[in-house]
Amino acid sequence: MNDITNPSGNKRERWGEILRFAIVGTTAVAIQYAVYLVMIHLAHTGVNVANTMAYLVSFLFNFVASTRYTFKVKATAGRGLAFAFCHVVNYLLQLLMLNLFVEWGVGKTWAPLPMFAVCVPVNFLLVRYFLKQERLQNPFYIFRIKREERWVAIGSLLYGVLANMLVICAYWLDLSQITDNYRKVVIRVFHISGYDPISYLVLTNWSAGYNIYRHPLLAFFMWIPCQINQGLMALTGVNCDMAVMAVILTFCCVYSAVFLFRILREIIGLAQTDATLLTALLFSFGYTMVVTSVPDHFCLSMFMLILTLYVAGKKMNAKHMYTKWQTVLFFIITAGISLNNGIKVFLANLFVNGKKFWKPSNLLLAVIVPSAVIWIAARWEWKTLERPNYIARQMQKKVKAEHDKEKIYKAFCDTTKLTDSTQIAKAVDGIIKKKIRAKYIRDHKKAWNLHKGKPIDKSEFGSWTDISTPRDSSLVENIFGEPIQLHQDYVLKDVLVNRPVLVQYRWVWNYVVEGVVALLFLVGIWCGRKSRYMWLVMSFFGFDMFIHFVLGFGLNEVYIMSPHWLFAIPIAMAYLAQRVETTRLRVPLRVLTLLLTLYLLVWNAVLYIDYML
C-alpha cells in the first residue's frame, strides 16, 4: 500500500537501504579481507580455509548491523536462519569465484577483490528479500522456537550437549591430534556399535568418503563444516572435527525434539503435558540416545524425516498441496543424506496431494527428474571422485601381490634343491594358492563374514539383502529390543567384529517393558486408524520394515538404523492419548508413559556411560 500512496517515500527508503548496505557491506568486506590476509600470510592456510574463517568473522558483524541498521528489522531466530541461508549461498558463490580468479592467474592476495565485485550485489538482493519478508512468508520462520517449546528445546539442548561431551571426552586425546595417518587412528580407536566414523575423516580432509550410492550428497553437505574445521586446525593446532560434528548433531537433536513436539501438539492436537512426555519418551530410547552423539548420518536423517512429517501434516490440516519445488528440495536433502529415505518424501507428496500425485507434471518434475538427477550425480561422483582412488587401491594391491610373490620366490629358491625353473615356478604358485586358501578360510571365520546373512543374489542391489537371518528373534531382540533398551550384554559392540547377531536380555522384566511399548504402539495404531496422517507415518515405518525385515537389508545390525522409524512409536501412542483424553484412563496412561520414560532414560544412560567411560 505504501508503494501506491507514497512512491517517493518508498524510493527514498530503498536508496537509504542501499546506502546503509554499502556502509555495512564495506565494513564487513574490510573485516573479511583483513582476516583473509592474516590467515594467508601469517597462518599459511589455503585460500578456501582462509576465506571460510574470514567469512565467519565478518558474518557475525554483518548480521547484527544488517538487522539493526541496514534494514531496521528485529533480529529473530527466523531472520537469523534466513540471513545464514543467504550467506551460505553467498559463501558458495564466493568460493566458486575465488577459485576461478586464482585459476585465471590473479594472485592470492588480490583474487578476493573481483570476487567481492560479483558477490556483494547478489548478496544484497538475497538478504533484502529474506529479511523484509513477513512472518508467514518467511520459510525460515519454521525454526523459531515458540514459547511453549522452550522447555523442550532447552531439555533437548542439554541432552545433546551431554551426549556429545561424553563421546568427546572418551576419544578426544586420540582424535584431536593432527597426523598424516589420521584415518588409521580413527578406524583403530573409534568403536560405538556398528556406526562408522567417516564424518570425522571427511571433516578433517574432505573427500567423497561415504558410500556414494547410499549417501550421494552427504560429503558435499559436509564441505563447509570441513572448511571451518580446517580453519580451526590452522588457528589452534588441534583437530576440532569432533567439536564441529557435535554442533551438527546437537542442532539435529534439538530440532528433532521440537518438530516432534509440534507434530503431537499442532497436528494430532495433544495436550502440552502429553506431547512433552511422548517427546521425552523418544529420547529415552537407547539408539536415539546413541545416534545423537555418533559421527554417522542417522541423526541427520531422523531430523529431516521428522521435519518432512511435520510439514506434510501442516499441509494436510490446511488442505494445501505439496508443491513441486518443495518436494524436490526435501528429496535432494533427505535422499542426499541417505538415498532410501528419499522414497519417504515421495510418500509424503502422495498422502498430501492425493490423486494429484499421479498427474504427469507432478510425476515428471517432482519424482522422476530429481530421482534421475541425483542418480546421475552419484554416478558422476563415483567416476570423478571415487573411481581414481579405487583404481589406485587396486594397483597398490597388485604391486603388493607382485612384491610378495617375489619374496616367496626368492625364499623358496634359497632353500630348494630344484634346478628346473618351470618346476620352481609351479612350486611357488602352489605355495601362493595355499596362502590364499588359508586367508580365505581365516576371513570366513571372522564375524565380518559369519554374521552376514545369505543374499538373494550377488547383483549390485541383491547383495544387500538377507534371507537367512531369523525374522522372529530379530523382531524381538533387534527391532523392538535393542533400539529401545540396550542389551546388558555386548553393550554397543559391533556385530561385524565382536557381537553375536542376536543377544538376549538377562531379565524377564526387560521383555515385559518391550512388550508394553509394543502394545502401546499397536493400540495407538488402532486408535489412529481413521487418520490419513497416521497412515502417512505408518507408510514411513512400513517402508523401513519392508527393506529391513522383509528384504533383510542390514537385518543383522538393524538396530543402528532404528532412528529412521523410532519416532513412529510416540506418534502412534499420541492417538491413544488423544482417545483417552476425556476418560479416567488419561492419568494412568500419563503415569505409565512417565515411568517408561524415566526407566528407559536411566537404563540406557547407565549402560551408555559405562561403555564410554
C-alpha positions in Angstrom: 0.0 0.0 0.0 2.9 2.3 0.8 4.2 1.9 -2.8 0.9 3.4 -4.1 0.3 6.2 -1.6 3.8 7.4 -1.1 6.0 6.3 -4.1 8.7 8.9 -3.5 9.0 8.0 0.2 9.4 4.3 -0.8 12.0 5.3 -3.3 13.9 7.2 -0.6 13.7 4.2 1.7 15.2 1.9 -1.0 18.1 4.4 -1.6 18.6 4.7 2.1 18.8 0.9 2.4 21.3 0.8 -0.4 23.4 3.5 1.2 23.3 1.8 4.6 24.0 -1.6 3.0 27.1 -0.1 1.3 28.4 1.2 4.6 27.8 -2.1 6.4 29.0 -4.1 3.4 32.2 -2.1 3.0 33.0 -2.6 6.7 32.2 -6.4 6.5 34.3 -6.8 3.4 37.2 -4.9 5.0 36.9 -7.2 8.1 36.8 -10.3 5.9 39.7 -9.2 3.7 41.8 -8.4 6.7 41.2 -11.7 8.3 41.8 -13.4 4.9 45.2 -11.8 4.6 46.1 -12.8 8.2 45.2 -16.4 7.5 47.1 -16.5 4.2 50.3 -14.7 5.3 50.6 -15.5 9.0 48.7 -18.8 9.5 49.8 -20.0 6.0 46.4 -21.6 5.2 45.0 -22.3 1.7 42.7 -19.8 0.1 39.5 -21.8 0.8 40.2 -22.2 4.5 41.3 -18.5 4.8 38.2 -17.3 3.1 35.9 -19.5 5.2 37.3 -18.3 8.5 37.3 -14.7 7.4 33.7 -15.1 6.2 32.6 -16.4 9.6 34.1 -13.4 11.4 32.5 -10.9 9.1 29.2 -12.8 9.2 28.7 -12.1 12.9 29.2 -8.4 12.4 27.1 -8.4 9.2 24.0 -9.9 10.8 23.8 -7.5 13.7 24.5 -4.5 11.5 22.1 -5.6 8.7 19.1 -6.2 11.0 19.6 -3.2 13.3 21.0 -0.6 10.9 20.6 -1.5 7.2 17.1 -2.9 7.0 15.9 -1.9 10.6 14.1 -5.2 11.4 14.0 -7.2 14.6 16.8 -9.8 14.9 14.8 -13.0 15.4 15.9 -16.6 15.2 13.9 -17.0 11.9 15.6 -14.0 10.4 18.9 -15.3 11.7 18.4 -18.5 9.8 17.2 -16.7 6.7 20.3 -14.5 6.9 22.5 -17.5 7.3 20.9 -19.2 4.3 21.6 -16.1 2.2 25.2 -16.1 3.3 25.7 -19.8 2.7 24.6 -19.1 -0.9 26.9 -16.1 -1.0 29.8 -18.1 0.5 29.5 -20.9 -2.1 29.4 -18.2 -4.8 32.5 -16.6 -3.3 34.2 -20.0 -3.2 33.5 -20.5 -6.9 34.6 -17.0 -7.9 37.7 -17.1 -5.7 39.0 -20.3 -7.2 38.1 -19.2 -10.7 40.1 -16.0 -10.4 43.0 -17.8 -8.8 42.8 -20.3 -11.7 42.8 -17.4 -14.2 46.1 -16.1 -12.8 45.0 -13.5 -10.3 47.3 -13.6 -7.2 46.0 -15.0 -3.9 46.3 -11.6 -2.3 44.2 -9.8 -5.0 41.8 -12.5 -6.0 39.1 -11.6 -3.4 38.7 -8.1 -4.9 37.0 -9.1 -8.2 35.2 -11.8 -6.1 33.6 -9.1 -4.0 32.6 -7.1 -7.1 30.5 -10.1 -8.3 29.1 -11.4 -4.9 28.2 -8.3 -3.0 25.4 -7.1 -5.3 23.9 -10.7 -5.3 24.1 -10.9 -1.6 22.3 -7.5 -1.2 19.3 -8.8 -3.2 19.2 -12.1 -1.3 19.4 -10.5 2.1 16.9 -7.7 1.4 14.4 -10.2 0.1 14.5 -12.6 3.1 14.9 -10.0 5.9 12.0 -7.9 4.5 9.6 -10.9 4.3 6.6 -11.1 6.6 6.4 -13.7 9.2 4.1 -16.1 7.4 6.0 -15.8 4.2 9.5 -16.4 5.6 10.4 -20.0 5.1 12.8 -19.9 8.0 10.2 -18.9 10.5 9.6 -22.6 10.9 12.8 -22.8 13.0 11.6 -20.1 15.5 11.3 -21.6 19.0 7.8 -20.8 20.3 7.1 -20.1 24.0 5.6 -23.4 24.8 8.5 -25.2 23.1 11.2 -23.6 25.2 11.5 -26.3 27.8 11.5 -29.0 25.1 14.3 -27.1 23.3 16.3 -26.4 26.5 16.0 -30.1 27.6 17.0 -31.5 24.2 19.9 -29.0 24.0 21.2 -30.2 27.4 20.6 -33.8 26.3 22.5 -33.3 23.0 25.4 -31.4 24.7 25.9 -34.0 27.4 25.7 -37.0 25.0 28.3 -35.4 22.7 30.5 -34.3 25.6 30.5 -38.0 26.6 31.9 -39.1 23.2 34.3 -36.1 23.0 35.8 -36.9 26.5 36.1 -40.6 25.6 38.0 -40.0 22.3 39.5 -36.5 22.5 43.1 -37.5 23.3 43.3 -39.8 20.3 41.2 -38.0 17.7 42.2 -34.4 18.3 45.7 -34.9 17.0 46.7 -33.7 13.6 48.6 -36.6 11.8 49.2 -38.0 8.4 47.7 -41.4 9.3 44.6 -40.0 10.9 42.4 -42.5 9.1 44.2 -45.4 10.7 43.9 -43.8 14.1 40.2 -43.2 13.7 39.4 -46.7 12.4 41.6 -48.3 15.2 40.2 -46.2 18.1 36.6 -45.3 17.4 34.1 -48.1 18.2 30.4 -47.5 19.1 28.2 -50.3 17.9 28.3 -50.5 14.1 28.4 -46.8 13.4 31.1 -45.5 11.0 33.3 -42.6 12.0 33.6 -41.5 8.3 32.3 -38.0 9.1 35.4 -37.4 11.2 37.6 -38.2 8.2 35.5 -36.1 5.8 35.6 -33.1 8.3 39.4 -33.5 8.6 40.4 -34.0 5.0 37.5 -33.5 2.6 36.7 -36.4 0.3 33.8 -38.4 -1.0 34.4 -40.8 1.8 30.8 -42.1 2.2 29.2 -44.9 0.2 28.2 -42.8 -2.8 25.2 -44.8 -3.9 23.7 -44.8 -0.3 24.7 -41.2 0.7 25.1 -39.4 -2.6 25.4 -35.8 -1.4 26.4 -36.2 2.3 30.0 -35.4 1.6 29.1 -32.1 -0.2 26.8 -31.2 2.8 30.0 -31.6 4.9 32.1 -29.2 2.7 31.5 -26.0 4.7 31.9 -27.7 8.1 35.2 -29.2 6.8 36.4 -25.8 5.8 35.5 -24.5 9.3 37.5 -27.3 10.9 40.4 -26.7 8.6 40.5 -23.1 9.8 40.2 -24.1 13.4 43.1 -26.6 12.9 45.2 -23.8 11.5 44.4 -21.5 14.4 44.6 -23.9 17.3 46.9 -26.7 16.1 44.2 -29.2 17.2 41.8 -31.3 15.1 38.3 -29.9 16.1 36.4 -32.4 13.9 34.6 -33.9 17.0 33.5 -30.4 18.2 32.2 -29.4 14.7 30.3 -32.7 14.4 28.9 -32.3 17.9 27.4 -28.9 16.9 25.7 -30.5 13.8 24.4 -33.4 15.9 23.2 -31.2 18.7 21.3 -29.0 16.2 19.6 -32.0 14.7 18.8 -33.3 18.2 17.1 -30.1 19.3 15.0 -29.6 16.2 14.1 -33.3 16.1 12.6 -32.8 19.5 10.9 -29.5 18.6 9.4 -30.8 15.4 8.1 -34.0 17.0 6.6 -31.9 19.8 4.9 -29.8 17.1 3.5 -32.9 15.4 2.0 -34.0 18.6 0.6 -30.6 19.5 -0.3 -28.9 16.2 -1.2 -31.9 14.0 -2.6 -34.5 16.4 -3.8 -32.0 18.9 -2.4 -33.4 22.2 -2.3 -31.5 25.4 1.1 -29.9 26.2 1.8 -32.4 29.0 1.2 -35.5 26.8 3.2 -34.0 23.9 6.1 -33.3 26.2 6.0 -36.8 27.8 5.9 -38.5 24.4 8.8 -36.4 23.0 10.8 -37.3 26.1 9.9 -40.9 25.5 11.6 -40.9 22.1 14.8 -39.5 23.5 14.8 -42.1 26.3 15.2 -44.9 23.7 18.6 -46.4 23.6 19.5 -45.8 20.0 18.0 -42.3 19.9 20.5 -41.5 22.7 23.4 -43.1 20.9 22.7 -41.6 17.5 22.6 -38.0 18.7 26.3 -38.4 19.6 28.0 -40.6 16.9 29.5 -39.3 13.7 27.2 -41.0 11.3 24.3 -39.9 9.2 21.4 -41.3 11.2 20.8 -38.2 13.4 20.6 -36.0 10.3 18.2 -38.5 8.7 16.0 -38.5 11.8 15.8 -34.7 11.9 14.9 -34.5 8.2 12.3 -37.3 8.3 10.6 -35.7 11.3 10.7 -32.3 9.6 9.2 -33.9 6.5 6.3 -35.4 8.5 5.7 -32.0 10.3 5.5 -30.1 7.0 3.3 -32.7 5.5 0.9 -32.7 8.5 0.6 -28.9 8.4 -0.3 -29.1 4.7 -2.9 -31.8 5.4 -4.5 -29.7 8.1 -4.5 -26.6 6.0 -5.6 -28.6 2.9 -2.7 -27.2 1.0 -0.7 -29.1 -1.7 2.9 -30.2 -1.6 4.4 -28.1 -4.4 6.9 -29.5 -6.8 9.8 -27.3 -5.7 9.2 -28.2 -2.0 9.2 -31.9 -2.9 12.4 -31.5 -4.9 14.1 -29.6 -2.1 13.1 -32.1 0.6 14.1 -35.0 -1.7 17.5 -33.6 -2.5 18.4 -33.0 1.1 16.8 -36.2 2.5 17.9 -38.5 -0.3 21.3 -36.8 -0.4 21.8 -37.8 3.2 20.5 -41.4 2.7 19.1 -42.4 -0.7 16.4 -44.8 0.6 14.9 -42.0 2.8 14.1 -40.1 -0.4 11.3 -42.5 -1.0 9.6 -41.1 2.1 9.5 -37.7 0.6 7.5 -39.1 -2.3 5.2 -40.9 0.1 4.6 -37.5 1.9 3.8 -36.0 -1.5 1.4 -38.9 -2.2 -0.5 -38.6 1.1 -0.7 -34.8 1.0 -1.6 -34.4 -2.7 -3.8 -37.5 -3.1 -4.8 -38.2 -6.6 -2.9 -35.2 -7.9 0.3 -37.0 -7.1 -0.3 -39.1 -10.3 -0.6 -36.0 -12.5 2.0 -36.3 -15.3 3.6 -32.9 -14.4 4.0 -33.9 -10.7 5.4 -37.3 -11.5 7.8 -35.9 -14.0 9.0 -32.8 -12.3 8.7 -33.8 -8.6 9.6 -37.5 -8.8 11.2 -38.7 -12.0 13.5 -35.8 -12.8 15.0 -35.3 -9.2 15.5 -39.1 -8.9 17.3 -39.2 -12.3 19.4 -36.1 -11.4 20.5 -37.5 -8.0 21.4 -40.9 -9.6 23.3 -39.2 -12.4 25.1 -37.1 -9.8 26.0 -40.2 -7.9 27.4 -41.9 -11.0 29.4 -38.7 -11.8 30.6 -38.5 -8.2 31.8 -42.2 -8.4 33.6 -41.8 -11.7 35.2 -38.4 -10.9 36.0 -38.6 -7.2 36.0 -42.2 -6.1 36.9 -44.3 -9.2 40.5 -42.9 -9.4 41.0 -43.8 -5.7 39.5 -47.3 -6.3 41.9 -47.8 -9.2 44.8 -46.6 -7.1 43.9 -49.0 -4.3 43.7 -51.9 -6.8 47.1 -51.0 -8.2 48.6 -50.9 -4.7 47.2 -54.4 -4.1 48.6 -55.6 -7.4 52.0 -54.2 -6.6 51.9 -55.7 -3.1 50.9 -59.1 -4.5 53.8 -59.0 -7.0 56.2 -57.9 -4.3 55.0 -60.8 -2.0 55.4 -63.2 -4.9 59.0 -62.1 -5.4 59.7 -62.6 -1.7 58.2 -66.0 -1.7 60.1 -66.9 -4.9 63.5 -65.7 -3.5 62.9 -67.5 -0.2 61.9 -70.7 -2.0 65.0 -70.6 -4.3 67.3 -70.1 -1.3 66.0 -73.4 0.3 65.1 -75.7 -2.6 67.2 -78.2 -4.3 65.2 -77.9 -7.5 67.1 -76.5 -10.5 64.4 -76.5 -13.2 62.8 -73.0 -13.5 59.4 -74.5 -14.5 59.3 -76.7 -11.5 60.3 -73.9 -9.2 57.5 -71.6 -10.7 54.9 -74.4 -10.2 56.0 -74.9 -6.6 55.9 -71.2 -5.9 52.4 -71.0 -7.4 51.3 -73.8 -5.1 52.6 -72.0 -2.1 50.8 -68.8 -3.1 47.5 -70.8 -3.6 47.8 -72.3 -0.2 48.3 -68.9 1.4 45.3 -67.5 -0.5 43.2 -70.5 0.6 44.3 -70.2 4.2 43.5 -66.4 4.2 40.0 -67.2 2.7 39.3 -69.7 5.5 40.5 -67.3 8.2 38.4 -64.4 6.8 35.3 -66.6 6.6 35.7 -67.5 10.3 35.6 -63.8 11.2 32.4 -62.1 12.4 32.5 -59.9 9.4 31.6 -62.8 7.2 30.0 -65.2 9.7 27.3 -62.7 10.7 26.3 -61.6 7.2 23.2 -63.3 6.0 22.8 -65.1 2.7 21.8 -62.6 0.0 19.2 -63.2 -2.7 21.9 -62.9 -5.4 25.2 -61.2 -5.9 24.0 -58.3 -8.0 24.7 -54.7 -7.0 21.4 -54.4 -5.0 20.7 -58.1 -4.4 23.9 -58.4 -2.4 22.4 -56.0 0.2 19.6 -58.4 1.0 19.5 -61.2 3.7 17.3 -64.3 3.5 19.0 -66.4 6.2 18.9 -64.3 9.4 15.9 -65.4 11.5 13.0 -63.0 11.4 11.1 -63.8 14.6 14.0 -63.4 17.0 15.3 -60.4 15.1 11.9 -58.7 15.6 12.1 -59.3 19.4 15.8 -58.6 20.0 16.9 -56.2 17.3 13.8 -54.3 16.1 11.8 -53.7 19.2 14.5 -54.7 21.7 17.9 -53.2 21.3 16.8 -49.8 19.7 14.5 -49.1 22.7 16.5 -50.6 25.6 20.1 -51.6 25.2 21.0 -55.2 25.9 23.1 -55.6 29.1 25.5 -58.0 27.4 27.7 -56.9 24.4 26.7 -53.3 25.1 27.3 -51.3 21.9 29.6 -54.0 20.4 29.9 -54.3 16.6 28.1 -57.3 15.1 30.8 -57.4 12.3 33.6 -57.6 14.9 32.7 -58.8 18.4 28.9 -59.1 18.9 26.5 -62.0 18.1 23.7 -61.2 15.7 21.1 -62.0 18.4 21.6 -61.1 22.1 19.0 -61.9 24.8 18.2 -59.9 27.9 19.1 -61.4 31.3 15.9 -60.4 32.9 12.2 -61.2 32.2 11.2 -57.6 33.0 13.2 -56.3 30.1 10.8 -58.3 27.8 7.9 -57.0 29.8 9.0 -53.4 29.2 9.4 -54.2 25.5 6.0 -55.8 25.4 4.4 -52.8 27.0 5.9 -50.4 24.5 5.0 -52.7 21.5 1.4 -53.0 22.9 1.0 -49.2 23.3 2.4 -48.8 19.8 -0.2 -51.3 18.3 -3.1 -49.9 20.3 -2.1 -46.4 19.2 -2.1 -47.5 15.5 -5.6 -48.9 16.0 -6.8 -45.7 17.7 -5.4 -43.7 14.8 -6.6 -46.0 12.0 -9.0 -43.4 10.6 -6.4 -40.7 10.4 -4.8 -40.1 7.0 -1.8 -38.6 8.8 -1.4 -41.8 10.9 -1.1 -43.8 7.7 1.5 -41.4 6.3 3.6 -42.1 9.4 3.0 -45.8 9.1 4.0 -45.7 5.4 7.4 -44.4 6.6 7.6 -47.2 9.2 6.3 -49.8 6.7 8.9 -48.9 4.1 11.7 -49.5 6.6 10.2 -52.8 7.8 9.9 -53.8 4.1 13.6 -53.2 3.3 14.9 -54.4 6.6 12.5 -57.1 7.8 11.3 -58.5 4.5 14.3 -58.0 2.2 16.7 -58.2 5.0 18.8 -55.1 4.2 21.1 -54.7 7.2 19.0 -57.1 9.3 22.0 -58.4 11.2 22.5 -54.9 12.7 19.1 -53.3 12.0 19.1 -51.6 15.4 21.7 -49.0 14.3 19.2 -47.9 11.6 16.3 -47.6 14.1 16.3 -43.8 14.3 14.7 -43.9 10.8 11.5 -45.2 12.4 11.6 -44.9 16.2 9.6 -41.7 16.1 6.6 -43.6 14.8 6.1 -45.1 18.3 5.4 -41.9 20.2 3.3 -40.6 17.2 1.1 -43.7 17.3 0.9 -43.5 21.1 -0.3 -39.9 20.7 -3.5 -41.2 19.1 -4.1 -43.5 22.1 -3.5 -40.5 24.4 -6.0 -38.5 22.3 -8.6 -41.2 22.6 -8.4 -41.4 26.4 -8.0 -37.7 26.9 -11.6 -37.2 28.3 -11.7 -40.6 30.2 -10.4 -41.8 33.6 -7.6 -43.6 31.7 -5.9 -40.3 31.0 -3.9 -40.1 34.3 -2.9 -43.8 34.3 -1.6 -43.5 30.8 0.4 -40.4 31.6 1.9 -42.1 34.7 2.7 -45.2 32.6 4.4 -43.1 29.9 6.3 -41.2 32.6 7.5 -44.4 34.3 8.6 -45.9 30.9 10.5 -42.7 30.0 12.3 -42.5 33.4 13.2 -46.2 33.4 14.5 -46.2 29.8 16.4 -43.0 30.3 18.2 -44.3 33.4 18.7 -47.8 32.0 20.2 -46.7 28.7 22.2 -43.8 30.1 23.8 -46.0 32.7 24.8 -48.6 30.1 26.0 -45.9 27.6 28.0 -44.0 30.2 29.6 -47.2 31.5 30.6 -48.2 28.0 32.1 -44.9 27.1 34.0 -44.5 30.4 
